[in-house]
Structure formats: C-alpha cells, structure tokens
Amino acid sequence: MKELYLIRHSAPFVKIKDRGRIPFSEFSKNMILSAEGEKNASKLCNIQELSGVDAVYSSNSSRSIETAKYVAENNNLELIVDNRLNEREFGITYIDELPKNFNYNQFRDENYKLENGESLKEVNERIYNLLNEASGERIVFCIHGVMLMSYLQTICDVSFKDDKFKVSFNGKEIMNGIMSNPDVFKIVFDNDRVIDIQRINVI
C-alpha cells in the first residue's frame, strides 16, 4: 500500500501594482503567500493524515515551498524541492497573452498547448516520473492547482465548467465546486492501482 497526498499551495499575495507587466514565469515563481494564506497553510499541521509521512516534495515556487514547510517541519523532514512539480510552462511572456478559452481547452484536450508551452500530458508525465522514483509509503507533493487537477483527471472522472470542478472516483463524488487554497487530496495505491481517493478538509 502507498499513500500520496497532493496539496495545492495556499493562497498567494496578488495585490501587486502592474503585476501584468511582470514576466509571468518570474511572477509565478516568486509569489509569496498572503497573510491569510500563511495562516491557512499552518492549519495543515492539524491534519492527522499528514503526520508520520515519509517525504515532502515541493515545486520551486515560493508559494509552494511556504505551504509545504509546515508539513515538513511538523514531521521533522527536509523539504525536497523538485522541478518536476513546477508550474506548467504556459509558453507566454505575460499573463494577458493567454487565449480566453485556454482553461477550457487544456482540460478538454490533454495534448493542447501553446507554441512554446507544455501540454497537460507532459505535465502528468513529470508527476508520474517523480512518483515512481519517490521512496517511502506515505508521500506529500505540494503543487499547483492545474497540475493537481490534471493528475486527478488521469485517475478520476473530472469535468470542468466556469472554474468549477466535479470529480468522482468509482461512482463516489470527491469534489464539486471550486478548489481551495490550500486543498488536500489523499490517493491510496495497491501497487500501481488506485483503490481510494479522498478530499481532506483544511479550512
């Protein structure tokens, strides 16, 4: 048996003047948590399922590291930063260059991508590669919302409309609505087969 905990990072501080003029890759990597986001991230320490984990991995973004640190410190573990968990490469310089239908198209077609960007299929391959290499029976990945939902789409029934997700597994509804910051999903494997998925309430 193996347990994977997928944590969407807590809410970042976004009230920055002219943020649309900052190159997106730079802005995305360096966004810190808001004061409320920091408070909510600390609540991860209160989740019993996140105690006694074997490893905590994070993307290289500030908001993911600042979220994952609570789980790592609570378990007396070093935080492992792995670029395979990084935000998807959108293939843009500024955020306003994204097509208006980008969010819809990316979940409708896993191969959809912009000229210099990544598809969600490529993003999922990064997750699978790291999951196969990660040692331990109980592992935490602190990642980004699109990546998390894209991975769930490979093992669940997922529909997306108006920024809302409906997720079910083996006929059981896991989620119906908007993702939280942070958000936690527990995935249980029997060898390579997923046998259970739960959404764990944080806030």
Backbone as CSV, one residue per row, in Angstrom:
resi,resn,N_x,N_y,N_z,CA_x,CA_y,CA_z,C_x,C_y,C_z
1,MET,0.843,-1.198,0.000,0.000,0.000,0.000,0.876,1.244,0.000
2,LYS,0.447,2.261,-0.736,1.166,3.525,-0.794,0.157,4.653,-0.750
3,GLU,0.507,5.721,-0.042,-0.376,6.879,0.050,0.337,8.115,-0.503
4,LEU,-0.354,8.813,-1.397,0.142,10.062,-1.951,-0.812,11.174,-1.547
5,TYR,-0.245,12.226,-0.958,-1.038,13.398,-0.588,-0.680,14.535,-1.536
6,LEU,-1.650,14.970,-2.315,-1.463,16.096,-3.221,-2.018,17.344,-2.549
7,ILE,-1.136,18.311,-2.318,-1.547,19.558,-1.669,-1.436,20.705,-2.662
8,ARG,-2.532,21.375,-2.892,-2.459,22.626,-3.638,-1.973,23.698,-2.678
9,HIS,-1.001,24.483,-3.094,-0.443,25.521,-2.245,-1.518,26.460,-1.726
10,SER,-1.215,27.121,-0.626,-2.128,28.091,-0.043,-2.170,29.360,-0.898
11,ALA,-3.036,30.293,-0.514,-3.310,31.468,-1.357,-2.147,32.456,-1.362
12,PRO,-1.707,32.873,-2.541,-0.600,33.839,-2.633,-1.082,35.275,-2.495
13,PHE,-0.132,36.163,-2.261,-0.402,37.602,-2.215,-0.384,38.131,-3.652
14,VAL,-1.492,38.658,-4.109,-1.604,39.048,-5.520,-1.888,40.533,-5.725
15,LYS,-2.053,41.281,-4.631,-2.371,42.709,-4.772,-1.090,43.505,-5.017
16,ILE,-0.552,43.322,-6.207,0.697,43.957,-6.606,0.420,44.844,-7.819
17,LYS,0.780,46.095,-7.728,0.512,47.046,-8.802,1.237,46.642,-10.077
18,ASP,0.520,46.709,-11.191,1.083,46.429,-12.518,1.671,45.029,-12.616
19,ARG,1.082,44.063,-11.913,1.644,42.709,-11.954,1.567,42.106,-13.350
20,GLY,0.622,42.606,-14.176,0.528,42.098,-15.536,1.718,42.478,-16.399
21,ARG,2.523,43.423,-15.935,3.704,43.830,-16.690,4.955,43.060,-16.276
22,ILE,4.822,42.252,-15.241,5.950,41.416,-14.804,5.910,40.119,-15.619
23,PRO,7.037,39.682,-16.182,7.035,38.404,-16.909,6.403,37.304,-16.075
24,PHE,5.499,36.539,-16.669,4.687,35.597,-15.900,5.523,34.556,-15.169
25,SER,6.538,34.006,-15.813,7.339,32.961,-15.166,8.023,33.495,-13.911
26,GLU,8.488,34.734,-13.969,9.130,35.357,-12.809,8.106,35.629,-11.706
27,PHE,6.969,36.184,-12.099,5.934,36.493,-11.123,5.406,35.227,-10.463
28,SER,5.165,34.191,-11.269,4.600,32.949,-10.755,5.546,32.277,-9.764
29,LYS,6.823,32.243,-10.079,7.781,31.568,-9.203,7.944,32.294,-7.883
30,ASN,7.887,33.628,-7.903,8.240,34.415,-6.722,7.054,34.874,-5.883
31,MET,5.828,34.528,-6.266,4.674,34.917,-5.465,4.746,34.313,-4.069
32,ILE,4.700,35.142,-3.047,4.687,34.661,-1.675,3.250,34.473,-1.211
33,LEU,3.062,33.807,-0.077,1.728,33.649,0.472,1.232,34.966,1.046
34,SER,-0.070,35.161,0.953,-0.683,36.297,1.636,-0.693,36.003,3.132
35,ALA,-1.021,37.011,3.933,-1.105,36.802,5.377,-2.153,35.736,5.697
36,GLU,-3.297,35.801,5.015,-4.344,34.794,5.222,-3.889,33.434,4.712
37,GLY,-3.161,33.437,3.577,-2.643,32.189,3.033,-1.662,31.520,3.975
38,GLU,-0.827,32.315,4.635,0.118,31.777,5.613,-0.627,31.139,6.786
39,LYS,-1.652,31.824,7.239,-2.463,31.303,8.348,-3.117,29.979,7.973
40,ASN,-3.677,29.917,6.774,-4.349,28.690,6.346,-3.353,27.556,6.097
41,ALA,-2.170,27.891,5.591,-1.154,26.864,5.375,-0.747,26.222,6.696
42,SER,-0.694,27.020,7.756,-0.301,26.483,9.062,-1.299,25.450,9.574
43,LYS,-2.538,25.515,9.085,-3.560,24.563,9.513,-3.285,23.151,9.007
44,LEU,-2.375,23.017,8.039,-2.003,21.682,7.570,-1.401,20.853,8.698
45,CYS,-0.800,21.523,9.682,-0.212,20.817,10.821,-1.275,20.129,11.667
46,ASN,-2.524,20.548,11.531,-3.605,19.981,12.334,-4.243,18.753,11.687
47,ILE,-3.828,18.423,10.483,-4.424,17.291,9.770,-3.694,16.003,10.161
48,GLN,-4.402,15.110,10.813,-3.794,13.892,11.330,-3.159,13.052,10.229
49,GLU,-3.795,13.007,9.066,-3.279,12.187,7.960,-1.915,12.662,7.473
50,LEU,-1.547,13.917,7.743,-0.264,14.450,7.291,0.834,14.303,8.343
51,SER,0.544,13.566,9.405,1.558,13.238,10.402,2.128,11.858,10.096
52,GLY,3.428,11.718,10.295,4.064,10.429,10.054,4.317,10.131,8.587
53,VAL,4.387,11.184,7.747,4.699,10.951,6.331,6.195,10.734,6.174
54,ASP,6.586,10.124,5.062,7.986,9.748,4.843,8.776,10.789,4.067
55,ALA,8.106,11.582,3.238,8.815,12.575,2.426,7.852,13.671,2.006
56,VAL,8.391,14.897,1.915,7.601,16.048,1.474,8.332,16.709,0.316
57,TYR,7.662,16.766,-0.833,8.215,17.360,-2.048,7.444,18.638,-2.380
58,SER,8.137,19.578,-3.008,7.502,20.826,-3.427,8.051,21.271,-4.767
59,SER,7.256,22.063,-5.485,7.776,22.770,-6.646,8.752,23.825,-6.157
60,ASN,9.390,24.527,-7.079,10.371,25.533,-6.674,9.757,26.910,-6.474
61,SER,8.433,27.015,-6.534,7.791,28.317,-6.351,7.725,28.668,-4.868
62,SER,7.806,29.952,-4.585,7.775,30.410,-3.188,6.494,29.976,-2.495
63,ARG,5.350,30.104,-3.168,4.085,29.798,-2.505,3.946,28.311,-2.175
64,SER,4.540,27.440,-2.998,4.507,26.013,-2.680,5.453,25.680,-1.533
65,ILE,6.657,26.231,-1.577,7.629,25.983,-0.512,7.094,26.498,0.817
66,GLU,6.501,27.700,0.807,5.980,28.282,2.039,4.798,27.498,2.594
67,THR,4.090,26.778,1.731,2.996,25.908,2.181,3.546,24.589,2.708
68,ALA,4.435,23.986,1.951,4.958,22.659,2.296,5.814,22.663,3.555
69,LYS,6.387,23.813,3.896,7.291,23.866,5.055,6.581,23.433,6.334
70,TYR,5.279,23.705,6.442,4.551,23.331,7.651,4.482,21.817,7.814
71,VAL,4.234,21.123,6.720,4.166,19.662,6.790,5.555,19.079,7.038
72,ALA,6.564,19.635,6.360,7.928,19.134,6.533,8.405,19.332,7.970
73,GLU,8.240,20.529,8.516,8.695,20.795,9.876,7.904,19.997,10.901
74,ASN,6.622,19.833,10.665,5.789,19.069,11.593,6.209,17.598,11.645
75,ASN,6.853,17.119,10.572,7.322,15.734,10.514,8.839,15.623,10.666
76,ASN,9.489,16.760,10.990,10.946,16.789,11.172,11.664,16.248,9.937
77,LEU,11.227,16.706,8.764,11.796,16.250,7.495,12.416,17.423,6.735
78,GLU,13.423,17.122,5.952,13.914,18.107,4.996,12.921,18.204,3.847
79,LEU,12.669,19.409,3.401,11.790,19.622,2.255,12.575,19.376,0.975
80,ILE,12.024,18.575,0.091,12.676,18.252,-1.177,12.042,19.092,-2.279
81,VAL,12.822,19.973,-2.876,12.337,20.798,-3.991,12.708,20.104,-5.288
82,ASP,11.701,19.788,-6.083,11.930,19.058,-7.325,11.239,19.805,-8.466
83,ASN,12.006,20.148,-9.493,11.474,20.949,-10.596,10.376,20.251,-11.387
84,ARG,10.257,18.946,-11.238,9.199,18.234,-11.953,7.809,18.580,-11.420
85,LEU,7.768,19.215,-10.257,6.493,19.660,-9.701,6.209,21.127,-9.986
86,ASN,7.054,21.744,-10.794,6.886,23.169,-11.087,5.604,23.450,-11.859
87,GLU,5.191,24.699,-11.774,4.031,25.164,-12.528,4.195,24.820,-14.003
88,ARG,3.097,24.550,-14.644,3.111,24.263,-16.072,3.751,25.417,-16.854
89,GLU,4.521,25.071,-17.877,5.074,26.082,-18.781,3.980,26.481,-19.772
90,PHE,3.495,27.701,-19.634,2.386,28.136,-20.479,2.835,28.560,-21.876
91,GLY,4.091,28.937,-21.997,4.567,29.371,-23.311,4.230,30.811,-23.620
92,ILE,4.143,31.638,-22.587,3.828,33.058,-22.755,4.865,33.899,-22.010
93,THR,4.896,35.174,-22.327,5.739,36.096,-21.568,4.921,36.825,-20.517
94,TYR,3.732,37.273,-20.897,2.854,37.993,-19.968,1.501,37.289,-19.899
95,ILE,0.878,37.353,-18.736,-0.332,36.596,-18.478,-1.461,36.942,-19.441
96,ASP,-1.517,38.201,-19.911,-2.619,38.586,-20.792,-2.468,38.016,-22.202
97,GLU,-1.389,37.281,-22.454,-1.200,36.621,-23.748,-1.935,35.273,-23.830
98,LEU,-2.451,34.791,-22.718,-3.195,33.531,-22.753,-4.509,33.712,-23.505
99,PRO,-4.851,32.782,-24.389,-6.157,32.856,-25.060,-7.286,32.784,-24.034
100,LYS,-8.410,33.406,-24.332,-9.523,33.445,-23.393,-10.078,32.057,-23.086
101,ASN,-9.973,31.138,-24.037,-10.516,29.792,-23.844,-9.445,28.798,-23.388
102,PHE,-8.333,29.299,-22.891,-7.201,28.429,-22.550,-7.577,27.407,-21.480
103,ASN,-8.195,27.849,-20.373,-8.529,26.930,-19.287,-9.447,25.810,-19.753
104,TYR,-10.442,26.172,-20.539,-11.372,25.157,-21.043,-10.651,24.163,-21.945
105,ASN,-9.844,24.662,-22.870,-9.172,23.792,-23.841,-8.173,22.842,-23.196
106,GLN,-7.480,23.302,-22.154,-6.446,22.453,-21.566,-7.031,21.226,-20.877
107,PHE,-8.232,21.352,-20.316,-8.849,20.198,-19.673,-9.675,19.356,-20.644
108,ARG,-10.009,19.924,-21.767,-10.736,19.164,-22.788,-9.793,18.295,-23.604
109,ASP,-8.542,18.742,-23.783,-7.578,18.036,-24.627,-6.224,18.043,-23.933
110,GLU,-5.773,16.884,-23.448,-4.516,16.810,-22.698,-3.296,17.151,-23.546
111,ASN,-3.431,17.152,-24.877,-2.317,17.491,-25.762,-2.302,18.968,-26.159
112,TYR,-3.312,19.705,-25.701,-3.404,21.124,-26.060,-2.272,21.915,-25.413
113,LYS,-1.623,22.768,-26.211,-0.588,23.652,-25.669,-0.326,24.779,-26.649
114,LEU,0.263,25.845,-26.132,0.700,26.942,-26.981,2.061,26.598,-27.579
115,GLU,2.502,27.398,-28.510,3.685,27.057,-29.295,4.902,26.724,-28.436
116,ASN,5.168,27.502,-27.414,6.356,27.289,-26.595,6.032,26.734,-25.212
117,GLY,4.838,26.183,-25.069,4.407,25.710,-23.756,4.360,24.201,-23.637
118,GLU,3.816,23.755,-22.496,3.656,22.333,-22.212,2.187,21.949,-22.311
119,SER,1.945,20.715,-22.685,0.599,20.163,-22.601,0.406,19.553,-21.215
120,LEU,-0.835,19.327,-20.832,-1.082,18.676,-19.553,-0.598,17.230,-19.567
121,LYS,-0.551,16.621,-20.729,0.002,15.274,-20.819,1.475,15.275,-20.409
122,GLU,2.204,16.286,-20.843,3.617,16.400,-20.470,3.771,16.702,-18.985
123,VAL,2.872,17.503,-18.449,2.898,17.799,-17.013,2.652,16.527,-16.206
124,ASN,1.682,15.733,-16.636,1.374,14.483,-15.934,2.549,13.517,-15.970
125,GLU,3.274,13.500,-17.059,4.436,12.628,-17.155,5.482,12.995,-16.118
126,ARG,5.618,14.295,-15.837,6.556,14.732,-14.806,6.156,14.173,-13.443
127,ILE,4.864,14.246,-13.146,4.382,13.737,-11.860,4.605,12.237,-11.754
128,TYR,4.238,11.502,-12.794,4.399,10.048,-12.773,5.860,9.645,-12.611
129,ASN,6.750,10.344,-13.275,8.172,10.022,-13.157,8.666,10.203,-11.729
130,LEU,8.283,11.304,-11.092,8.701,11.540,-9.720,8.052,10.543,-8.770
131,LEU,6.779,10.257,-8.988,6.076,9.304,-8.125,6.742,7.932,-8.170
132,ASN,7.198,7.530,-9.339,7.870,6.232,-9.476,9.221,6.207,-8.780
133,GLU,9.861,7.367,-8.665,11.183,7.444,-8.039,11.121,7.685,-6.540
134,ALA,10.073,8.332,-6.070,9.999,8.730,-4.663,9.960,7.512,-3.752
135,SER,10.757,7.555,-2.715,10.803,6.438,-1.766,9.917,6.739,-0.568
136,GLY,9.422,5.677,0.043,8.541,5.811,1.196,7.128,5.382,0.863
137,GLU,6.375,5.077,1.898,5.000,4.612,1.717,3.976,5.744,1.819
138,ARG,4.378,6.862,2.430,3.445,7.995,2.590,4.177,9.252,2.149
139,ILE,3.751,9.804,1.014,4.491,10.877,0.349,3.581,12.077,0.122
140,VAL,4.157,13.267,0.256,3.424,14.520,0.033,4.038,15.247,-1.154
141,PHE,3.189,15.673,-2.096,3.585,16.565,-3.186,2.825,17.873,-3.005
142,CYS,3.534,18.978,-2.814,2.890,20.290,-2.750,3.048,20.947,-4.116
143,ILE,1.938,21.138,-4.801,1.987,21.526,-6.209,0.970,22.625,-6.516
144,HIS,0.690,22.795,-7.793,-0.178,23.872,-8.277,-1.521,23.300,-8.720
145,GLY,-2.526,24.165,-8.714,-3.886,23.707,-8.939,-4.120,23.008,-10.263
146,VAL,-3.616,23.580,-11.347,-3.807,22.968,-12.665,-3.134,21.603,-12.724
147,MET,-1.924,21.524,-12.193,-1.211,20.253,-12.175,-1.962,19.211,-11.348
148,LEU,-2.451,19.611,-10.195,-3.171,18.683,-9.330,-4.417,18.141,-10.017
149,MET,-5.206,19.044,-10.580,-6.440,18.605,-11.213,-6.167,17.801,-12.478
150,SER,-5.099,18.136,-13.186,-4.729,17.378,-14.379,-4.359,15.944,-14.023
151,TYR,-3.626,15.781,-12.926,-3.278,14.427,-12.487,-4.530,13.660,-12.081
152,LEU,-5.421,14.315,-11.334,-6.658,13.637,-10.940,-7.462,13.201,-12.157
153,GLN,-7.370,13.979,-13.228,-8.107,13.646,-14.440,-7.640,12.328,-15.047
154,THR,-6.411,11.908,-14.733,-5.896,10.633,-15.265,-6.393,9.429,-14.479
155,ILE,-6.927,9.667,-13.276,-7.359,8.533,-12.436,-8.811,8.665,-11.981
156,CYS,-9.454,9.774,-12.299,-10.840,10.028,-11.878,-11.672,10.481,-13.068
157,ASP,-12.966,10.604,-12.827,-13.838,11.282,-13.779,-13.885,12.751,-13.375
158,VAL,-13.425,13.639,-14.267,-13.335,15.057,-13.957,-14.030,15.858,-15.046
159,SER,-14.886,16.776,-14.630,-15.490,17.727,-15.570,-15.198,19.132,-15.074
160,PHE,-15.086,20.066,-16.020,-14.689,21.434,-15.703,-15.611,22.409,-16.414
161,LYS,-16.162,23.361,-15.640,-17.024,24.394,-16.228,-17.041,25.604,-15.309
162,ASP,-16.814,26.784,-15.882,-16.876,28.042,-15.126,-15.980,28.010,-13.894
163,ASP,-14.758,27.488,-14.062,-13.767,27.403,-12.982,-14.174,26.459,-11.859
164,LYS,-15.186,25.652,-12.093,-15.626,24.680,-11.093,-15.338,23.264,-11.595
165,PHE,-14.930,22.403,-10.657,-14.601,21.025,-10.995,-15.557,20.063,-10.310
166,LYS,-15.936,19.038,-11.054,-16.676,17.925,-10.472,-15.804,16.694,-10.623
167,VAL,-15.447,16.086,-9.507,-14.512,14.952,-9.501,-15.179,13.768,-8.813
168,SER,-15.143,12.611,-9.460,-15.681,11.398,-8.844,-14.749,10.224,-9.125
169,PHE,-14.772,9.254,-8.232,-13.934,8.064,-8.354,-14.776,6.845,-8.003
170,ASN,-14.873,5.922,-8.956,-15.678,4.711,-8.771,-17.101,5.043,-8.314
171,GLY,-17.657,6.102,-8.902,-19.028,6.490,-8.592,-19.182,7.334,-7.346
172,LYS,-18.092,7.578,-6.618,-18.148,8.389,-5.392,-17.700,9.804,-5.700
173,GLU,-18.534,10.780,-5.345,-18.175,12.171,-5.591,-17.096,12.616,-4.609
174,ILE,-15.997,13.119,-5.154,-14.870,13.586,-4.346,-14.938,15.098,-4.157
175,MET,-15.375,15.797,-5.180,-15.388,17.256,-5.150,-16.420,17.774,-6.134
176,ASN,-17.043,18.889,-5.782,-17.978,19.543,-6.689,-17.963,21.031,-6.374
177,GLY,-17.132,21.785,-7.103,-17.032,23.213,-6.846,-15.666,23.759,-7.181
178,ILE,-15.266,24.790,-6.461,-14.005,25.485,-6.702,-12.935,24.949,-5.760
179,MET,-11.708,24.819,-6.237,-10.617,24.362,-5.396,-10.328,25.380,-4.297
180,SER,-9.827,24.870,-3.178,-9.448,25.713,-2.054,-7.946,25.968,-2.064
181,ASN,-7.528,26.973,-1.267,-6.102,27.260,-1.055,-5.839,27.250,0.454
182,PRO,-5.224,26.223,1.006,-4.762,25.011,0.328,-5.896,23.998,0.161
183,ASP,-5.615,22.980,-0.623,-6.531,21.872,-0.822,-5.711,20.585,-0.739
184,VAL,-6.295,19.535,-0.172,-5.550,18.290,0.030,-6.357,17.105,-0.492
185,PHE,-5.713,16.277,-1.289,-6.317,15.043,-1.783,-5.422,13.868,-1.391
186,LYS,-6.027,12.844,-0.832,-5.310,11.619,-0.444,-5.615,10.520,-1.453
187,ILE,-4.563,9.943,-2.023,-4.709,8.878,-3.021,-4.036,7.627,-2.485
188,VAL,-4.763,6.531,-2.448,-4.252,5.268,-1.914,-4.032,4.295,-3.062
189,PHE,-2.824,3.717,-3.113,-2.452,2.765,-4.156,-2.276,1.367,-3.564
190,ASP,-2.672,0.384,-4.320,-2.303,-1.009,-4.071,-1.422,-1.406,-5.235
191,ASN,-0.106,-1.435,-5.011,0.878,-1.494,-6.086,0.668,-0.264,-6.967
192,ASP,0.373,-0.442,-8.245,0.188,0.716,-9.118,-1.284,1.060,-9.329
193,ARG,-2.155,0.351,-8.651,-3.594,0.549,-8.854,-4.162,1.465,-7.777
194,VAL,-4.883,2.514,-8.213,-5.537,3.421,-7.272,-6.786,2.744,-6.726
195,ILE,-6.880,2.662,-5.391,-8.033,1.987,-4.790,-8.931,2.947,-4.005
196,ASP,-8.432,4.152,-3.706,-9.288,5.091,-2.988,-8.747,6.513,-3.148
197,ILE,-9.649,7.469,-3.168,-9.298,8.891,-3.216,-10.217,9.645,-2.263
198,GLN,-9.630,10.537,-1.466,-10.400,11.357,-0.555,-9.941,12.810,-0.661
199,ARG,-10.868,13.719,-0.462,-10.517,15.133,-0.301,-10.568,15.446,1.177
200,ILE,-9.492,16.010,1.712,-9.385,16.268,3.145,-9.621,17.745,3.409
201,ASN,-10.538,18.032,4.283,-10.871,19.417,4.606,-9.745,20.103,5.381
202,VAL,-9.378,21.304,4.947,-8.322,22.062,5.619,-8.897,23.301,6.299
203,ILE,-9.683,24.077,5.557,-10.206,25.342,6.088,-11.736,25.378,5.984
